[in-house]
Amino acid sequence: MRRPDTALLAREPAPLLAAIDLGSNSFRLEIAQIQRGRYKRLDYLKETVRLGGGLDAQGMLTEDATQRGLACLARFAERLKGFSATQVRAVATQTLREARNRDAFLSRAQAVLGHPIEVISGREEARLIYAGVARLLPPSPGRRLVIDIGGRSTEMILGEGRTPLVAESFQVGSVGLSLRYFADGRLTPEAFRAAQVAAGAELEEALETFAPRHWRHAFGSSGTVGAVSQVLAACGVTDGTVTPKGLRWCIDQCLKAGRVEALDLPGLKDDRRPVIGGGLSLLYTLAIQFGLDALVPARGALRQGVIFDLDERLHAARAGAHVHDVRDESVRQLQERFHADRAQAERVREVALAVYDRLEAPAGEARRELEWAAQLHELGMSVSHHDHHRHSAYLLAHVDAAGFSQSQQRRLAALVLGQRGGLRKVEASLPDETFVLQLVSLRLAVLLCHARQAPELKALTLQREGRKLRLAPEPSWAQRHPRTLYLLQQEREAWERVGALVLEVPLPL
């Protein structure tokens, strides 16, 4: 197949791209274009939803918080009318990583928004934050430290240029600390001390990793740093740079006010006032523990990183292998880390994609997911040969893999789990026709490559009508491969038992 002309693609108008950030404190929608590498914001909507404040003692998202989130997403959906699926990416962070009923929320939220919502891991959030910050900063020598304080998590990233070197996420944020230590609205020395001790305990393990000798400049992104920066500038304490002295001044003002509702600081917005106690406690702890003499507010944040990532994916889809997709590098690293048999992975990948294409199944991300599942289907061999598909599925569901959302990793895990044996274990996914086509393609590829040799695909005819497949081997092929024919008959019976697919494998005359 002829590759697209990348020079021609570069001359086409830059598409509108939209990023939705379902944060623990606020939901944000940003619409932008990337023209010749330059970021151009076209629209920005933000609503204070306080989703993180809606987690009850059992880790369940309350109905009130759910309704606030759904109402906001409905308004975002109105703004996104006319956007295609490839132009929009929605990501959710710590609150939905924690919520025990997140799947129920996501089902309702995706129906309202009209687009999938990906729950991303803490490290993937950190990677995207760094992408958003680094791409919007001017070039500078030396390593950078980027800190993002969210509602229920804090991300710290050490990088150089546009490359993140170390990315970590910690389960402490402005909303969580405020709910725990300032829930009664009182701003007391005891509350600030307790919140700082709690924050310090969570961050202590990172003291060496992000020590001042490892970086030259420090930048802060997102809400808490921006809010404090605006107060310091509006009050003439600093030019907006966040310093330990400036933070102590802010805390003193809180103590003088005594209560959240009495706090009246120039530059402090109403939606930030209820979480300022937790935010200041965390920011001051970071400044003292990590030697942050000057933390400079950065333009970029998670949503910009999502848009840059979405732009790269669009170019990768349009220009083929000529454009980098960070997920391909993650797959390669996982193969290396878990000592996967790459020759077998490549055989299974080629056969799975060939089968999938013959089925005229959906292209795009679904085809890519099949490709990645094939490349990673034997990761579990590093644990045990017995039931390796179960080990592979567990690893894929839980490993940190840059570029992948937790939602997509769970889908890959389900595909890998279902690669062999009975199908009851993936029954919950079988109503999804695309998943069924991905899975039957992977299972047939694993089966046809069971001798760890490339099969004779030309000797097999494959036709599909809905969920009915007919796989007819040539008589001479069946005579040469009786064991494979036996396995194909077993495969037919496996699908027959769950009723999700009719697989016909007529015996040659």
C-alpha positions in Angstrom: 0.0 0.0 0.0 1.3 3.5 -0.9 2.2 5.6 2.0 0.6 9.1 2.3 2.7 12.0 1.1 3.8 13.5 4.4 4.7 16.8 2.7 1.1 17.0 1.3 -0.3 16.2 4.8 1.7 19.0 6.3 0.0 21.5 3.9 -3.5 20.5 4.9 -5.3 22.8 7.4 -4.6 21.9 11.0 -7.7 20.2 12.5 -9.5 21.4 15.6 -8.5 19.3 18.6 -10.3 19.1 21.9 -9.1 17.9 25.3 -11.3 17.3 28.3 -9.7 17.0 31.7 -12.0 15.5 34.3 -10.0 16.6 37.4 -10.8 16.1 41.0 -11.6 19.8 41.5 -12.5 21.1 38.1 -13.5 19.8 34.7 -11.9 21.6 31.8 -12.4 21.7 28.0 -9.8 23.2 25.7 -10.0 23.5 22.0 -6.9 24.2 20.0 -5.0 23.9 16.8 -1.4 22.9 16.3 0.0 24.8 13.2 3.5 24.0 12.2 4.3 22.9 15.8 2.8 26.0 17.3 -0.1 25.8 19.8 -3.1 28.0 19.3 -5.9 28.0 21.8 -9.3 28.7 20.3 -11.6 28.1 23.3 -11.4 27.2 27.0 -14.2 26.2 29.4 -13.8 25.4 33.1 -16.3 24.4 35.7 -15.7 23.7 39.4 -17.3 20.3 39.9 -15.5 19.1 43.0 -15.8 15.5 42.0 -13.1 14.6 44.5 -15.2 16.0 47.3 -17.9 13.5 46.3 -16.1 10.3 47.3 -17.7 8.9 50.5 -16.0 6.9 53.2 -16.4 3.7 51.2 -14.7 5.2 48.2 -18.0 5.5 46.3 -18.8 8.5 44.2 -22.0 10.1 45.5 -25.0 10.8 43.3 -24.8 14.5 44.0 -21.2 14.6 42.7 -22.1 12.4 39.8 -24.9 14.8 38.8 -22.6 17.8 39.0 -20.2 16.0 36.7 -22.9 14.9 34.2 -24.3 18.4 34.0 -20.9 19.9 33.2 -20.2 17.2 30.5 -23.6 17.9 28.9 -22.5 21.5 28.5 -19.2 20.4 27.1 -21.0 18.1 24.6 -23.0 21.1 23.3 -19.7 22.8 22.5 -18.3 19.7 20.8 -21.1 19.2 18.3 -19.6 18.5 14.9 -16.3 17.1 16.3 -15.4 13.6 15.2 -14.1 10.9 17.5 -10.5 11.4 16.3 -10.6 15.1 17.3 -11.5 14.6 20.9 -9.8 13.0 23.9 -11.2 13.0 27.4 -9.1 11.9 30.3 -10.0 11.3 34.0 -7.5 11.4 36.9 -7.2 10.6 40.6 -10.8 10.6 41.7 -11.9 8.2 39.1 -8.7 6.1 39.7 -10.0 5.7 43.3 -13.8 5.5 42.9 -15.0 2.0 43.4 -18.1 2.7 41.2 -16.1 4.5 38.5 -17.4 2.1 35.7 -21.0 3.1 36.5 -20.1 6.8 36.4 -18.1 6.4 33.2 -21.0 4.6 31.5 -23.3 7.5 32.2 -20.7 10.2 31.5 -19.7 8.8 28.1 -23.4 8.6 27.1 -23.8 12.3 28.0 -20.5 13.5 26.5 -20.8 11.4 23.3 -17.1 10.4 23.5 -15.0 7.8 25.3 -13.5 8.8 28.7 -10.1 7.3 29.5 -9.0 6.8 33.1 -5.3 7.4 33.0 -2.7 6.2 35.5 -0.7 8.7 37.7 2.4 8.3 35.7 0.6 8.7 32.4 -0.9 11.9 33.8 2.6 13.1 34.8 3.9 12.3 31.3 1.1 14.3 29.7 1.5 17.2 32.1 5.2 17.4 31.2 4.4 17.3 27.5 2.0 20.2 27.9 4.5 22.3 30.0 7.7 21.5 28.0 6.2 22.1 24.6 5.0 25.6 25.6 8.3 26.7 27.3 11.1 28.3 25.4 14.2 26.2 25.0 16.6 26.3 28.0 19.7 24.4 29.1 19.6 22.0 32.0 17.0 19.8 33.5 13.6 21.0 34.6 11.4 20.0 37.5 7.7 20.3 36.8 5.1 20.1 39.7 1.4 19.8 39.2 -0.9 19.9 42.3 -4.3 18.6 41.6 -7.3 18.0 43.7 -6.4 14.5 44.9 -2.9 13.9 43.5 0.4 15.6 42.9 2.6 14.9 39.9 6.4 15.5 39.9 8.4 15.2 36.7 12.1 15.6 36.0 12.9 16.2 32.4 15.2 17.7 29.9 13.9 19.6 26.9 10.8 17.8 25.8 11.9 14.4 27.2 10.5 13.3 30.7 13.2 11.4 32.5 11.4 10.5 35.8 7.6 10.9 36.3 5.8 10.1 39.5 2.4 10.6 41.0 1.5 10.9 44.7 -1.9 10.5 46.2 -2.1 13.9 47.9 -3.8 17.0 46.6 -5.5 20.3 47.6 -9.1 18.9 47.8 -8.1 15.8 49.8 -6.1 17.8 52.3 -8.7 20.5 52.6 -11.5 18.0 53.3 -9.4 16.2 55.9 -7.9 19.1 57.8 -10.0 22.2 57.0 -13.5 20.7 56.5 -15.0 22.8 59.3 -13.8 26.0 57.5 -11.4 27.0 60.2 -7.9 28.1 59.2 -5.7 27.3 62.3 -2.0 26.7 63.0 -2.8 23.2 64.1 -4.6 22.4 60.9 -1.8 23.7 58.7 0.8 21.8 60.7 -1.2 18.5 60.5 -1.8 19.0 56.7 1.9 19.7 56.1 3.0 16.6 58.1 0.5 14.4 56.1 1.8 15.9 52.8 5.4 15.4 53.8 4.9 11.8 54.7 3.4 11.1 51.3 6.2 12.9 49.5 9.1 11.8 51.6 10.0 8.8 49.4 10.7 11.3 46.5 13.3 13.4 48.4 16.3 11.8 46.6 14.7 11.4 43.2 13.8 15.1 42.9 16.6 16.6 45.0 17.7 20.1 43.9 21.0 18.9 42.5 19.1 17.0 39.8 17.4 20.1 38.2 18.1 23.7 37.3 14.7 25.3 36.9 11.3 24.5 38.6 7.9 25.1 37.1 4.4 24.7 38.5 1.4 23.9 36.4 -2.4 23.8 36.9 -4.8 25.3 39.5 -3.1 25.5 42.9 0.2 27.0 41.6 -1.7 29.4 39.3 -4.1 30.5 42.1 -1.3 31.2 44.6 0.8 33.0 41.9 -2.2 35.3 41.1 -2.6 36.2 44.8 1.1 36.9 45.2 1.2 39.1 42.1 -2.1 40.9 43.0 -0.9 41.7 46.5 2.6 42.8 45.3 4.4 40.2 47.3 6.2 38.8 44.3 5.9 39.1 40.5 3.9 35.9 40.5 6.8 33.6 41.2 6.0 31.2 44.1 8.6 31.4 46.9 8.8 30.0 50.5 8.6 33.6 51.8 5.5 34.3 49.6 3.8 31.1 50.8 4.4 31.9 54.5 2.8 35.3 53.8 -0.2 33.6 52.3 -0.5 31.2 55.3 -0.3 34.2 57.7 -3.2 35.9 55.9 -5.2 32.7 56.3 -4.4 32.5 60.0 -5.4 36.2 60.4 -8.7 35.5 58.7 -9.4 32.5 60.9 -12.1 31.1 58.6 -12.4 30.3 54.9 -15.4 32.5 54.4 -13.6 35.5 56.0 -10.6 35.2 53.8 -10.5 38.1 51.3 -7.3 38.2 49.3 -6.9 40.1 46.0 -6.5 37.6 43.2 -8.1 34.7 45.0 -11.1 33.4 43.1 -14.2 32.2 44.9 -13.9 28.6 43.6 -10.4 28.4 45.1 -11.2 29.6 48.6 -12.6 26.3 50.0 -9.4 24.4 49.0 -6.8 27.0 49.7 -5.8 25.6 53.1 -4.9 22.2 51.6 -3.3 23.7 48.5 -1.0 26.1 50.6 -0.1 23.3 53.0 1.0 21.0 50.2 2.8 23.7 48.2 4.7 25.0 51.3 5.7 21.4 52.1 7.0 20.9 48.5 9.0 24.2 48.7 10.7 23.3 51.9 11.4 19.6 51.3 12.6 20.0 47.7 14.4 23.3 48.0 12.1 25.3 45.7 13.4 28.8 46.1 11.5 29.9 43.0 8.6 28.0 41.4 7.6 29.7 38.1 4.0 29.2 36.9 3.9 27.5 33.5 1.4 28.0 30.7 1.0 24.3 29.9 -0.8 21.6 31.9 -2.5 18.2 31.4 -5.0 19.4 28.8 -2.3 20.9 26.5 -0.3 17.6 26.8 -3.5 15.7 25.8 -3.9 17.9 22.7 -0.2 17.5 21.7 -0.6 13.7 22.2 -3.8 13.6 20.2 -2.1 15.6 17.4 0.7 13.0 17.2 -1.8 10.2 17.1 -3.7 11.8 14.2 -0.5 12.3 12.3 0.5 8.7 13.0 -2.8 7.4 11.7 -2.6 9.6 8.5 1.1 9.0 7.8 1.6 5.4 8.9 4.9 4.4 10.5 6.6 7.7 9.6 5.2 9.4 12.7 6.1 8.4 16.3 3.4 7.0 18.6 4.7 6.8 22.2 2.6 3.6 22.7 4.7 1.7 20.2 7.8 2.5 22.2 6.0 1.3 25.4 5.2 -2.0 23.7 8.8 -2.5 22.6 10.0 -1.7 26.2 7.5 -4.2 27.7 8.6 -6.9 25.3 12.2 -6.3 26.4 11.4 -6.0 30.1 9.5 -9.3 30.2 11.7 -11.2 27.7 9.0 -11.8 25.1 9.7 -14.0 22.1 9.6 -11.2 19.5 9.8 -13.5 16.5 6.6 -15.3 17.7 5.0 -11.9 18.6 5.7 -10.7 15.1 4.2 -13.8 13.5 1.0 -13.6 15.6 0.8 -9.8 14.9 1.0 -10.3 11.1 -1.5 -13.1 11.1 -4.0 -11.4 13.4 -4.0 -8.2 11.3 -4.3 -10.2 8.1 -7.4 -12.1 9.6 -8.8 -8.8 11.0 -8.5 -7.1 7.6 -10.2 -10.0 5.8 -13.1 -9.6 8.2 -13.4 -5.9 7.1 -13.5 -5.0 10.8 -13.2 -1.4 12.1 -9.8 0.3 11.5 -8.2 3.0 13.6 -7.6 2.4 17.3 -9.4 -0.9 17.3 -6.9 -2.3 14.7 -4.0 -0.8 16.7 -5.3 -2.5 19.9 -5.3 -5.8 18.2 -1.7 -5.2 17.0 -0.5 -4.4 20.5 -2.3 -7.3 22.1 -0.7 -9.6 19.6 2.8 -8.2 20.3 2.2 -8.6 24.1 0.2 -11.8 24.2 3.1 -13.8 25.7 4.3 -11.4 28.4 3.2 -13.8 31.1 5.7 -16.4 29.9 8.2 -14.6 32.1 6.1 -15.6 35.1 5.1 -19.2 34.1 4.4 -21.1 31.0 1.3 -22.6 32.6 -1.7 -20.3 32.2 0.6 -17.6 30.7 -2.3 -15.8 29.2 -3.7 -15.1 32.7 -0.3 -13.7 33.8 -0.1 -11.7 30.6 -3.5 -10.2 31.2 -2.6 -9.3 34.8 0.6 -7.6 33.8 -1.1 -5.6 31.0 -3.9 -4.4 33.3 -1.5 -3.2 36.0 1.8 -2.2 34.5 2.7 1.5 33.8 2.8 1.9 30.1 3.4 5.4 28.7 0.7 6.6 26.3 -1.9 4.0 27.3 -4.9 4.9 29.5 -6.0 2.4 32.2 -9.2 1.9 30.2 -7.2 0.8 27.1 -4.9 -1.4 29.1 -7.9 -3.2 30.5 -9.2 -3.8 27.0 -5.8 -5.2 25.9 -5.7 -7.3 29.0 -9.2 -8.7 28.2 -8.0 -9.6 24.6 -4.9 -11.3 25.9 -6.8 -13.2 28.6 -9.2 -14.5 25.9 -6.5 -15.5 23.5 -6.9 -19.2 24.3 -9.2 -21.6 26.2 -12.8 -21.1 27.1 -14.5 -17.7 26.5 -16.6 -17.5 29.7 -13.7 -15.5 31.3 -14.3 -12.6 28.9 -18.0 -12.9 28.6 -18.7 -9.4 29.8 -16.9 -8.0 26.7 -18.6 -10.2 24.2 -21.7 -8.0 23.5 -19.2 -5.6 21.9 -18.9 -6.7 18.3 -15.6 -4.9 17.7 -14.1 -6.7 20.6 -15.4 -10.0 19.3 -13.7 -9.4 15.9 -10.5 -8.4 17.6 -10.6 -11.5 19.8 -11.4 -14.0 17.1 -8.6 -12.5 15.0 -6.1 -12.9 17.9 -7.3 -16.4 18.8 -7.0 -17.6 15.2 -3.6 -16.1 14.9 -2.3 -17.8 18.1 -3.9 -21.0 16.9 -2.4 -20.9 13.4 1.0 -20.0 14.8 0.9 -22.6 17.5 3.9 -24.5 16.0 5.8 -21.2 16.2 6.1 -21.0 12.4 4.4 -18.7 9.8 1.2 -20.4 8.5 0.1 -20.7 4.9 -2.7 -18.1 4.9 -3.2 -18.3 1.2 -4.6 -21.8 1.7 -7.4 -20.5 3.9 -10.5 -18.7 2.8 -12.2 -16.4 5.3 -15.6 -14.8 4.9 -17.8 -12.8 7.3 -21.5 -11.9 7.5 -22.2 -10.1 10.7 -21.2 -12.4 13.5 -21.0 -15.4 11.3 -17.5 -16.5 10.0 -16.7 -19.2 7.6 -13.1 -20.4 7.5 -12.5 -22.9 4.7 -9.1 -24.6 4.3 -8.0 -26.1 1.0 -8.0 -30.0 1.0 -4.3 -30.2 0.6 -3.7 -27.8 3.5 -5.9 -29.9 5.8 -3.9 -33.0 4.8 -0.6 -31.3 5.7 -1.9 -29.8 9.0 -4.3 -32.2 10.7 -3.4 -31.0 14.2 -4.2 -27.4 13.2 -7.5 -28.5 11.7 -8.3 -30.3 15.0 -7.6 -27.0 16.9 -9.9 -25.1 14.5 -12.7 -27.5 15.3 -12.1 -26.9 19.0 -12.2 -23.2 18.3 -15.6 -23.6 16.6 -16.9 -25.4 19.7 -15.6 -22.7 22.0 -17.5 -19.9 20.3 -20.6 -22.2 20.0 -20.7 -22.6 23.8 -21.0 -18.8 24.4 -23.1 -18.0 21.4 -21.2 -14.8 20.6 -20.1 -15.8 17.2 -20.8 -18.6 14.7 -17.5 -20.0 13.3 -17.9 -22.5 10.5 -14.9 -24.7 9.7 -16.1 -27.1 7.0 -14.1 -30.4 6.9 -12.5 -30.9 3.4 -13.8 -33.6 1.3 
